[in-house]
Amino acid sequence: MLSETWQAFEGNTSEVLSQFPEPLMALARVETAAFVFRKAFPSEHCKGLLNRFYDRGLLYDPRTKPDSRPRVDIGTSMGIYGSDRDGFFEHAAQSHNVFQTLFEGYENPIQVMYETLSALAPGKKVMTAREPDGRQHGPAIFRAYYDGVGHFPHFDSARKRDKLITYQISRFKYQFSAVLCFQNSEVEAERGEPFLYQCPWTPEIQPHLEQRTFHEFARENDIPKLQVDLEPGDLYVFFTENIHEVPHVSGETPRIVLAAFFAMSPDDDEVFVWS
């Protein structure tokens, strides 16, 4: 049953497990909106790594280097490259090579993310998604959202929405996401903080997503929602089959996050993570 007091749960992984013995299933059953881990990654390491990204030309500063790209990724996006299977895995291999040295001298944020996911999936093995031939997906992806960029209400599912039946990630029943904030945009009221709706996707909802009338649908049906406020170093995990959105950011300072999808099934001892 959906609850009018639907909230995110904040705490460390031990506190999550004490409240939710099956954390991922609690998300899938819409018992809680998200798990939020404050200061999961050192904020000063966020700043140091971002400086490195700019120095290496992986990101651009619109104030000093004009660029037409509205979003910049460091990593391999399934949504962009997944239609070309060989090209996708070639790009993913390049991402693995980049990440091997990108974090030297700092704590590894991808490792922090995977350790958190492992704690939330007791008894299961969390790993980067891979195919039977051994080729791996990207482990995670940095996304920089520049002025005017965001995501309209949508849901994410390799199995239900994208129907990626040629990839192993489609074998799992439930899909989730982990997002680590690295930098907020400069406009406090419009910095792209995500909204989560207490509304699991159904085929009946799809027309409202396609026609971009979901906001009206949510108001008319009193669907609870909440906004997840994050500071650099904060990590949150949520069920991507709930409708969610990222409001468009404003200003010359991009919103930058490290993000990954992951999926599991109750009767499968593996959890696959990809970007």
Residue pairs with C-beta under 8 A, 6 or more apart in sequence:
2 30
2 198
2 224
3 198
3 224
4 224
6 30
6 32
6 33
6 198
6 224
6 226
7 32
7 33
7 226
8 32
8 33
8 34
8 35
8 36
8 196
8 226
8 228
8 236
9 16
9 19
9 20
9 32
9 34
9 35
9 36
10 35
10 36
10 37
10 38
11 19
11 35
11 37
12 37
13 37
13 116
13 119
13 120
16 23
16 35
16 119
16 120
17 23
17 119
17 120
17 122
20 26
20 31
20 32
23 35
23 120
23 121
24 120
24 121
24 174
24 176
24 264
25 174
25 266
26 32
27 34
27 35
27 176
27 237
27 238
27 239
28 174
28 176
28 239
28 241
30 198
30 200
30 239
30 242
33 196
33 198
33 226
33 228
33 238
33 242
34 196
34 228
34 236
34 237
34 238
35 120
35 236
35 237
35 238
36 228
36 230
36 234
36 235
36 236
37 116
37 234
37 235
37 236
37 237
38 231
38 233
38 234
39 233
39 234
40 112
40 116
40 180
40 233
40 234
40 235
41 107
41 109
41 112
41 180
41 233
41 235
42 107
42 233
43 231
43 232
43 233
45 106
45 107
45 109
45 233
46 181
46 182
46 183
46 232
46 233
47 232
48 105
48 106
49 102
49 103
49 106
49 109
49 182
50 59
50 182
50 183
50 256
52 102
53 59
53 74
53 142
54 60
54 61
58 72
58 74
58 142
59 72
59 74
59 144
59 254
59 256
60 67
60 69
60 72
61 252
62 146
62 147
62 252
62 254
63 252
69 146
70 145
70 146
70 147
70 148
70 149
71 143
71 144
71 145
71 146
71 149
72 143
72 144
72 146
72 254
73 80
73 141
73 142
73 143
73 144
74 95
74 98
74 102
74 141
74 142
74 144
75 95
75 98
75 99
75 138
75 139
75 140
75 141
75 142
75 275
76 88
76 91
76 92
76 94
76 95
76 137
76 138
76 141
76 275
77 138
77 141
77 275
78 88
78 137
78 138
78 158
78 162
78 164
78 169
78 261
78 274
78 275
79 162
81 87
81 88
81 91
81 92
82 88
82 162
82 164
82 167
85 166
88 137
89 131
89 135
89 136
89 137
91 138
92 135
92 136
92 137
92 138
93 135
93 136
95 138
95 139
95 141
95 275
96 136
96 138
96 139
99 110
99 139
103 109
103 110
109 140
109 180
109 182
109 258
110 139
110 140
110 258
110 260
112 180
112 235
113 140
113 178
113 180
113 235
113 258
113 260
114 126
114 139
114 273
116 178
116 235
116 237
117 126
117 178
117 237
117 262
117 271
117 273
118 124
118 126
120 237
121 264
121 271
123 269
124 264
124 268
124 269
124 270
124 271
125 269
125 270
125 271
126 262
126 271
126 273
127 270
127 271
127 272
127 273
128 136
128 137
128 138
128 139
128 272
128 273
128 274
129 136
129 137
129 167
129 168
129 169
129 272
129 273
129 274
130 136
130 137
130 168
130 272
131 167
131 168
132 168
137 167
137 169
137 272
137 273
137 274
137 275
138 274
138 275
139 260
139 273
139 274
139 275
140 258
140 259
140 260
140 273
140 275
141 258
141 259
141 260
141 275
142 182
142 256
142 257
142 258
142 259
143 256
143 257
143 258
143 259
144 254
144 255
144 256
145 185
145 192
145 246
145 249
145 254
145 255
145 256
146 249
146 254
147 185
147 249
147 250
147 251
147 252
147 254
148 248
148 249
148 250
149 248
149 249
150 192
150 245
150 246
150 247
150 248
150 249
151 244
151 245
151 246
152 209
152 212
152 214
152 245
153 195
153 197
153 208
153 209
153 212
153 214
153 215
153 218
153 243
153 244
153 245
154 209
154 243
154 244
154 245
155 161
155 201
155 209
155 240
155 241
155 242
155 243
155 244
156 175
156 177
156 240
156 241
156 261
157 175
157 201
157 240
157 241
158 164
158 167
158 169
158 170
158 172
158 175
158 261
158 263
159 169
159 170
159 171
159 172
159 173
159 175
159 263
160 201
160 241
161 201
163 170
164 170
168 272
169 261
169 263
169 272
169 274
171 265
171 268
172 263
172 264
172 265
172 268
172 272
173 263
173 264
173 265
173 266
174 239
174 241
174 263
174 264
174 265
175 239
175 240
175 241
175 261
175 262
175 263
176 237
176 238
176 239
176 240
176 261
176 262
176 263
176 264
177 237
177 238
177 240
177 259
177 260
177 261
177 262
178 235
178 236
178 237
178 259
178 260
178 262
179 194
179 230
179 235
179 236
179 237
179 238
179 257
179 258
179 259
180 233
180 234
180 235
180 257
180 258
180 259
181 230
181 231
181 232
181 233
181 234
181 235
181 257
182 232
182 256
182 257
182 258
183 232
183 253
183 254
183 255
183 256
184 191
184 192
184 193
184 230
184 231
184 232
184 253
184 255
185 191
185 192
185 249
185 250
185 251
185 253
185 254
185 255
186 250
186 251
186 252
186 253
187 249
187 250
187 251
190 247
190 248
190 249
190 250
190 251
191 249
191 250
191 251
191 255
192 246
192 247
192 248
192 249
192 255
193 227
193 228
193 229
193 230
193 247
194 227
194 228
194 244
194 245
194 246
194 247
195 225
195 226
195 227
195 228
195 244
195 245
195 246
195 247
196 225
196 226
196 227
196 228
196 238
196 242
196 244
197 218
197 223
197 224
197 225
197 242
197 243
197 244
198 223
198 224
198 225
198 242
199 205
199 218
199 223
199 242
199 243
200 239
200 241
200 242
200 243
201 241
201 242
201 243
205 214
205 217
205 243
207 213
208 214
208 216
208 217
209 243
214 243
217 223
218 225
218 243
228 236
228 238
230 236
238 244
240 261
249 255
259 275
260 273
260 274
260 275
261 273
261 274
261 275
262 271
262 272
262 273
262 274
263 271
263 272
264 270
264 271
264 272
